[in-house]
Amino acid sequence: MYAAAGRSEISLLMSMSYGFTDGDYDGSSLSIVGRNRTGVFRMARGYAVIKTVSANARGDAVVHYNVTVYAPRL
């Protein structure tokens, strides 16, 4: 999926997900999300631990994200 992202310049937001179904990585996934220009987070890696705090029958939810990012020094 690509979408316009930016106010003072033309840039695209890219979102891709890959699901592995065989071999050593069977059952794992890899997601890539971000603008074309990544700045200091270029080549960064990390993970998010997600916990639903509350939810109701309408589908409204409060979700807590604990995100850890490792970014190489440029």
Contacts in CASP RR format, 6 or more apart in sequence:
PFRMAT RR
TARGET T0000
AUTHOR 0000-0000-0000
METHOD contacts of the structure
MODEL  1
MYAAAGRSEISLLMSMSYGFTDGDYDGSSLSIVGRNRTGVFRMARGYAVI
KTVSANARGDAVVHYNVTVYAPRL
1 14 0 8 1.000
1 15 0 8 1.000
1 16 0 8 1.000
2 12 0 8 1.000
2 13 0 8 1.000
2 14 0 8 1.000
2 15 0 8 1.000
3 12 0 8 1.000
3 13 0 8 1.000
3 15 0 8 1.000
4 10 0 8 1.000
4 11 0 8 1.000
4 12 0 8 1.000
4 13 0 8 1.000
5 11 0 8 1.000
5 12 0 8 1.000
5 13 0 8 1.000
5 34 0 8 1.000
5 35 0 8 1.000
6 35 0 8 1.000
11 35 0 8 1.000
11 36 0 8 1.000
11 37 0 8 1.000
12 35 0 8 1.000
12 36 0 8 1.000
13 33 0 8 1.000
13 34 0 8 1.000
13 35 0 8 1.000
14 32 0 8 1.000
14 33 0 8 1.000
14 34 0 8 1.000
14 35 0 8 1.000
14 36 0 8 1.000
15 31 0 8 1.000
15 32 0 8 1.000
15 33 0 8 1.000
15 34 0 8 1.000
16 31 0 8 1.000
16 32 0 8 1.000
16 33 0 8 1.000
17 29 0 8 1.000
17 30 0 8 1.000
17 31 0 8 1.000
17 32 0 8 1.000
18 29 0 8 1.000
18 30 0 8 1.000
18 31 0 8 1.000
19 27 0 8 1.000
19 28 0 8 1.000
19 29 0 8 1.000
19 30 0 8 1.000
20 26 0 8 1.000
20 27 0 8 1.000
20 28 0 8 1.000
20 29 0 8 1.000
20 30 0 8 1.000
21 27 0 8 1.000
38 44 0 8 1.000
40 71 0 8 1.000
40 74 0 8 1.000
41 69 0 8 1.000
41 71 0 8 1.000
42 71 0 8 1.000
42 72 0 8 1.000
42 74 0 8 1.000
43 71 0 8 1.000
43 72 0 8 1.000
44 69 0 8 1.000
44 70 0 8 1.000
44 71 0 8 1.000
44 72 0 8 1.000
45 69 0 8 1.000
45 70 0 8 1.000
46 67 0 8 1.000
46 68 0 8 1.000
46 69 0 8 1.000
46 70 0 8 1.000
47 67 0 8 1.000
47 68 0 8 1.000
48 65 0 8 1.000
48 66 0 8 1.000
48 67 0 8 1.000
48 68 0 8 1.000
49 65 0 8 1.000
49 66 0 8 1.000
50 63 0 8 1.000
50 64 0 8 1.000
50 65 0 8 1.000
50 66 0 8 1.000
51 63 0 8 1.000
51 64 0 8 1.000
51 66 0 8 1.000
52 61 0 8 1.000
52 62 0 8 1.000
52 63 0 8 1.000
52 64 0 8 1.000
53 61 0 8 1.000
53 62 0 8 1.000
53 63 0 8 1.000
53 64 0 8 1.000
54 61 0 8 1.000
54 62 0 8 1.000
55 61 0 8 1.000
55 62 0 8 1.000
END
